[in-house]
Amino acid sequence: MEKELITAAKQGNTEAFSRLTALYLKRIYRSAYFFLRNVDDAEDACQSTFINAYRHIKYFDETRPLLPYLYRIVKNVCINQLKKKHNALLSDPEQLAADSSEAPERILENHYRTEILYRAMDNLNNGFKEILILKYWNNCSYREMADALSVPVGTIMSRIYYARKKLKEKILELEEIK
């Protein structure tokens, strides 16, 4: 069904794209919320994700699963939103206190940890990034990931193990640099 909807959407059928959006909206929203931790920001990120996907659907290979493609878009949208927010917080220290009841030091520490995580994720190969996003940002089951990536469940389990190991190494490297 997904392939037919993608094919129709590529031909300009907005109803088909709306159905694709309905299929993935909750998962994409969860991903955005995980990154942003704010309902309004997550909704904005979802909207941007589906707008970007719609604009570029004509280039999408309908033989591939749509879910990983949407995850990559939402991840990039969220990272860009966080960078803008992070830069705004750093440029206006008074805004730190106004935006939260948390101590400014705690907010900055959370932003620092988030930045380290994003940088570490950016330093991973695409296969590791994708598997971690599917597992931890979208709470996909092993079966869902295997279906989305067209690989056996055992391969998914192995990839998660090695991706976590590599992510930990990258985080430790980045923390030593700072």
C-alpha positions, -999 to +999 in steps of 0.1 A: +000+000+000+028+024+009+045+020-025+012+028-043+007+059-022+042+071-029+038+065-066+005+085-066+020+113-045+049+115-069+024+121-096+009+150-077-019+132-058-022+152-026-047+128-011-021+100-014+004+122+004-021+130+031-026+093+037+012+088+039+013+117+064-015+100+085+005+067+085+036+083+099+025+114+118+026+098+153+061+084+149+075+115+134+059+136+161+074+113+188+108+117+172+105+155+171+093+156+207+122+134+218+146+159+203+129+191+212+110+183+244+084+209+236+049+203+222+048+234+200+083+229+187+076+193+179+045+202+160+064+228+140+091+202+133+065+177+121+050+203+098+084+212+084+092+175+079+061+167+059+065+199+039+101+190+030+090+154+022+062+167-001+085+191-019+110+163-026+088+133-030+093+133-068+129+123-061+121+096-037+127+060-047+094+043-041+111+009-039+126+020-006+107+024+027+095+059+035+100+057+072+138+061+073+136+089+049+111+108+071+133+101+101+163+117+085+143+148+076+128+152+111+162+147+127+177+174+105+148+198+111+151+193+149+188+197+150+184+230+131+157+241+155+179+232+185+209+250+171+189+282+166+175+279+201+209+271+216+225+301+199+196+324+210+201+312+246+238+318+245+234+353+230+209+364+256+217+351+291+186+368+306+165+347+283+177+316+301+160+326+333+129+338+315+125+306+296+125+281+324+123+276+362+154+255+359+188+270+368+206+285+338+236+263+345+214+232+342+199+244+310+233+250+295+245+216+307+215+200+290+222+219+258+259+209+260+249+172+264+225+174+236+251+191+214+276+163+222+250+137+213+242+153+180+278+157+171+285+121+180+255+110+159+268+131+130+302+113+133+286+079+129+281+063+096+246+065+081+238+029+090+245+034+126+227+067+127+196+052+111+194+022+134+198+044+165+171+069+153+147+040+146+153+024+180+156+053+204+140+083+187+111+063+174+108+034+197+105+009+168+105-027+176+132-050+161+106-063+136+096-028+125+132-019+120+139-051+101+109-044+078+118-008+073+154-017+064+147-050+046+172-070+068+167-099+092+160-092+129+193-107+139+211-081+117+191-054+135+202-066+169+238-068+158+237-033+143+222-018+174+249-033+195+277-020+174+260+014+169+256+019+206+293+009+211+304+033+184+282+061+197+297+057+232+332+060+218+323+091+198+307+108+229+338+100+250+361+114+223+340+146+220+339+151+258+377+148+259+380+175+233+358+200+251 
